[in-house]
């Protein structure tokens, strides 16, 4: 059984116009020959990702989801620009090839990039892959080392100073995610009002050293070397990247991190293998980052809670689409439970530290 991430049959309702894609790609990318085959990567809940095979060439196509969508949340051109700008300085990025706004091809803008073939970790390790406790620790430190490399990039030097506004970044995050949650709330969802009030009143000052941040950096968005699974060779899904507070980026990673000794209900919403023996805990991840970066922060509570709330909002937005019949994907229906668990988790953190 292959350890590398595999594409499968395309989900119903998310099919592509294969003839139109083949014509466009062969007209714009030199040297493509042979018949085109398309499969879909089954994971992910935002932008749709497809494997394109033409002859011996393997490419990846990214497009927004079908149906109602906010353009700013699925800006293919922005994602393509980020990849094009930073690949020279951050070689973990896949090589972007073409981007088009011509909606006559697929009904939406899309871009195509080279495929990075490797291992992508999901909820549980594949049966044919195992790590010793020391290996698990090394994998975790390697994950954070790559994040530190990203944060060290001089974003102004590579022409991305207009990608985001670091001044007021945290304030906009709190206000923006609060607005999005209220807009996506369904009758069966918690209101989060006391949490949103706490976040509004406890914001830290703007970072003195803003950086390029990924905003969704976690195990299932990195690619591991099949020959050496402790080595990271790719970083994927740049749709939420911006210029902002690097501690918020670390907080985004921590928001998905379930410790081995976390409660049973936290284990139920675990999406990544962060609970394997030897894996660093959230506290250890934070300490490692701060030590290596030289950044000093007295209390990480805000960064953690703000990002768990952000993940809860994203989960609620996904559930909203299911609740209102905007998707037939049954996976979306399970997200209400995760939203409820995350609300209890934030309240528990605030009771201890807030």
C-alpha positions in Angstrom: 0.0 0.0 0.0 1.4 3.4 -1.0 2.1 5.9 1.7 1.8 8.9 -0.6 -1.4 10.9 -0.7 -3.8 9.5 -3.2 -6.5 11.0 -5.3 -9.8 9.2 -5.8 -13.0 9.4 -7.9 -14.5 12.8 -8.2 -17.4 13.6 -5.8 -20.8 13.9 -7.4 -21.5 17.6 -8.2 -17.8 18.5 -8.3 -16.9 17.2 -11.7 -14.8 19.3 -14.1 -15.2 19.9 -17.8 -12.3 17.6 -18.8 -12.2 18.6 -22.4 -12.1 22.3 -21.6 -9.3 21.7 -19.0 -7.3 19.6 -21.5 -7.6 22.2 -24.2 -6.6 25.1 -21.9 -3.6 23.3 -20.3 -2.2 22.1 -23.6 -2.5 25.6 -25.1 -0.8 27.3 -22.2 1.8 24.8 -20.8 4.4 23.7 -23.4 5.2 20.0 -23.9 2.0 18.4 -22.6 1.0 15.4 -24.6 -1.3 12.4 -24.1 -4.8 12.0 -22.8 -5.9 13.9 -19.7 -7.2 12.1 -16.6 -8.7 13.8 -13.6 -9.1 12.6 -10.0 -9.9 14.4 -6.8 -8.2 14.7 -3.5 -10.9 13.7 -1.0 -9.7 15.7 2.0 -10.3 19.3 2.7 -13.4 21.4 3.0 -12.6 24.6 1.3 -11.0 25.0 -2.1 -11.3 21.9 -4.3 -8.1 20.1 -5.3 -7.8 17.7 -8.3 -5.0 15.5 -9.6 -4.4 16.1 -13.4 -2.5 13.5 -15.3 -1.4 14.1 -18.8 0.9 11.4 -20.2 3.6 11.1 -17.6 3.1 14.6 -16.1 1.2 15.0 -12.8 -0.3 18.4 -12.0 -2.6 19.7 -9.3 -5.6 22.0 -10.1 -7.2 24.2 -7.4 -10.5 25.9 -7.8 -13.1 27.4 -5.4 -16.0 25.2 -4.1 -19.2 25.0 -6.1 -22.2 27.0 -4.9 -22.4 30.1 -2.7 -18.9 31.4 -1.8 -17.2 34.6 -0.7 -14.7 35.7 -3.3 -12.2 36.9 -0.8 -12.2 33.6 0.9 -11.4 31.7 -2.3 -9.1 34.0 -4.2 -7.3 31.8 -6.6 -5.3 34.7 -8.1 -4.0 35.8 -4.7 -2.9 32.2 -3.8 -1.1 31.9 -7.2 0.7 35.2 -6.6 1.9 34.1 -3.1 3.3 30.8 -4.5 4.9 32.7 -7.4 6.5 35.2 -5.1 7.9 33.0 -2.3 9.0 29.8 -4.0 12.5 31.1 -4.7 12.9 31.9 -1.0 10.8 29.1 0.5 11.4 25.9 -1.6 8.7 24.0 0.1 6.1 25.6 -2.1 4.8 23.7 -5.1 5.8 25.3 -8.4 2.8 27.4 -9.8 2.3 27.0 -13.5 -0.8 28.8 -14.8 -3.7 30.8 -13.5 -6.8 32.0 -15.3 -9.8 34.1 -14.5 -11.6 32.9 -17.6 -14.7 31.4 -16.0 -15.9 30.0 -19.4 -13.5 27.0 -18.8 -14.7 25.8 -15.3 -17.2 28.4 -14.2 -14.6 29.9 -11.8 -11.0 31.1 -11.7 -8.5 28.3 -11.1 -4.8 27.7 -11.1 -2.5 24.7 -11.8 0.8 23.8 -10.1 3.2 21.0 -10.1 2.5 18.1 -7.8 4.7 17.4 -4.8 4.6 13.6 -4.3 4.9 12.6 -0.7 3.2 11.6 2.5 0.5 13.7 4.0 -0.6 12.8 7.6 -4.2 12.7 8.4 -6.1 11.8 11.6 -4.2 8.5 12.2 -0.9 7.3 10.9 -1.1 4.8 7.9 -0.8 1.2 9.1 2.5 0.9 7.2 4.0 3.9 8.8 5.2 4.2 12.4 7.5 6.5 14.4 9.5 5.9 17.5 9.0 8.3 20.4 12.2 10.1 19.4 11.1 10.2 15.8 7.8 11.7 16.8 9.6 14.4 18.7 11.9 15.1 15.8 8.9 15.3 13.4 7.3 17.9 15.6 10.4 20.1 15.9 11.0 19.8 12.1 7.4 21.1 11.6 8.1 24.1 13.7 11.5 24.7 12.2 9.9 25.1 8.7 7.4 27.5 10.2 10.3 29.5 11.6 11.9 29.6 8.1 8.7 31.0 6.7 8.5 33.7 9.4 12.1 34.7 8.7 11.4 35.6 5.1 11.8 39.3 4.3 8.3 39.8 2.8 9.1 43.3 1.7 12.1 42.2 -0.2 10.1 39.7 -2.3 7.3 42.2 -3.1 4.6 41.0 -0.8 4.3 44.1 1.5 0.9 44.7 0.0 -0.4 41.2 0.8 -1.7 42.3 4.2 -1.7 45.1 6.8 0.2 44.2 10.0 -1.1 47.2 11.8 -4.3 46.3 13.6 -4.1 42.7 12.4 -5.3 41.0 15.6 -8.1 43.5 16.0 -9.3 42.7 12.5 -9.1 39.0 13.2 -11.2 39.3 16.3 -13.8 41.5 14.6 -13.8 39.5 11.4 -14.1 36.1 12.9 -16.8 37.3 15.3 -18.8 38.7 12.4 -18.4 35.5 10.4 -19.4 33.3 13.3 -22.6 35.3 14.0 -23.5 35.2 10.3 -23.0 31.4 10.1 -24.6 30.5 13.4 -27.4 28.0 13.2 -30.1 27.3 15.9 -28.2 24.3 17.2 -24.9 26.1 17.6 -23.5 27.8 20.8 -23.5 31.6 20.7 -19.9 32.2 21.7 -20.8 35.7 22.8 -18.9 35.6 26.2 -15.9 34.3 24.3 -16.1 37.0 21.6 -16.3 39.6 24.4 -13.3 38.2 26.1 -11.3 38.3 22.9 -12.3 41.8 22.2 -11.2 43.0 25.6 -7.9 41.0 25.9 -6.1 41.7 22.6 -2.3 42.0 22.7 -0.5 44.9 21.0 0.5 44.6 17.4 3.6 42.5 16.8 6.8 44.4 16.6 8.1 41.9 14.0 5.2 41.0 11.6 5.9 38.4 9.1 4.5 36.3 6.2 2.2 33.8 7.9 0.6 30.7 6.5 -2.5 30.8 8.7 -3.4 27.1 8.4 -0.1 25.4 9.1 -0.6 21.9 10.3 0.4 18.3 9.5 -2.1 17.7 6.8 -0.9 20.8 4.9 2.7 19.6 4.8 4.2 16.9 2.6 6.8 14.4 4.0 9.5 12.8 2.0 8.5 9.2 1.2 12.2 8.1 1.7 12.6 10.0 5.0 9.2 10.7 6.6 10.8 12.9 9.2 11.7 15.4 6.4 9.2 18.1 5.2 9.5 18.6 1.5 6.3 20.6 0.8 3.8 23.1 2.3 0.4 23.3 0.8 -2.9 25.4 0.9 -1.8 29.0 0.9 -5.3 30.5 0.5 -5.2 32.2 4.0 -1.6 33.4 3.9 -1.1 37.1 4.8 1.2 39.5 6.6 0.5 39.4 10.3 1.6 38.4 13.8 3.7 35.2 13.7 2.4 34.2 17.1 -1.1 34.1 15.6 0.3 31.7 13.0 1.7 29.5 15.8 -1.7 29.8 17.5 -3.3 28.5 14.3 -1.1 25.4 14.5 -1.8 24.9 18.3 -5.6 25.2 17.7 -5.5 21.8 15.9 -3.1 20.2 18.3 -4.7 17.5 20.5 -2.4 16.2 23.2 -2.1 12.5 24.1 -3.7 13.2 27.5 -6.5 15.5 26.4 -10.1 14.6 27.3 -12.1 11.9 25.4 -14.3 14.5 23.7 -11.2 16.4 22.5 -9.9 13.1 21.1 -13.1 12.8 19.2 -12.5 16.0 17.2 -8.8 15.2 16.6 -7.9 15.6 12.9 -4.2 14.9 13.1 -1.8 12.4 14.7 -0.6 14.8 17.3 -1.3 12.3 20.1 1.2 9.7 19.1 3.8 8.6 21.7 6.7 11.1 21.8 4.8 14.0 20.1 5.4 17.3 21.7 2.5 18.8 23.7 1.0 22.2 22.9 3.0 23.7 25.8 6.2 22.1 24.4 5.5 23.3 20.9 5.0 26.9 22.1 8.2 26.8 24.2 10.3 25.4 21.3 9.1 28.1 19.0 9.7 30.9 21.4 13.2 29.6 22.3 14.2 29.3 18.6 12.7 32.5 17.5 13.8 34.7 20.4 10.3 36.0 20.8 9.1 36.7 24.3 5.5 36.4 25.4 4.2 36.2 28.9 1.0 34.4 28.2 -0.2 32.5 25.1 -3.8 32.2 26.2 -5.1 34.8 23.8 -3.3 33.4 20.8 -4.6 29.9 21.6 -8.2 30.9 22.3 -8.5 33.2 19.4 -7.4 30.5 17.0 -9.6 27.8 18.5 -12.4 30.2 18.0 -11.3 30.8 14.4 -11.3 27.0 13.8 -14.8 26.8 15.4 -16.0 29.5 13.1 -14.6 27.7 10.0 -16.3 24.5 11.2 -19.5 26.4 11.7 -19.3 27.9 8.2 -18.9 24.3 6.8 -21.8 23.0 8.9 -23.9 26.0 7.8 -23.6 24.8 4.2 -24.9 21.4 5.2 -27.6 22.8 7.5 -29.0 24.9 4.7 -28.7 22.2 2.0 -26.0 23.9 0.0 -23.9 20.7 -0.1 -24.5 16.9 -0.3 -21.2 16.1 1.4 -22.3 14.2 4.5 -19.0 14.9 6.2 -20.2 18.5 6.7 -23.0 17.4 9.0 -20.6 16.2 11.7 -19.1 19.7 12.3 -21.7 20.9 14.7 -20.3 18.5 17.4 -16.8 19.9 16.9 -18.1 23.5 17.3 -19.7 22.6 20.6 -16.6 20.8 21.9 -14.4 23.8 20.9 -16.7 26.2 22.8 -16.3 24.1 25.9 -12.5 23.9 25.4 -12.1 27.7 25.2 -14.2 28.2 28.3 -12.1 25.7 30.1 -8.9 27.5 29.1 -10.3 30.8 30.2 -11.4 29.4 33.5 -7.8 28.3 34.2 -5.9 31.2 32.6 -8.2 34.0 31.6 
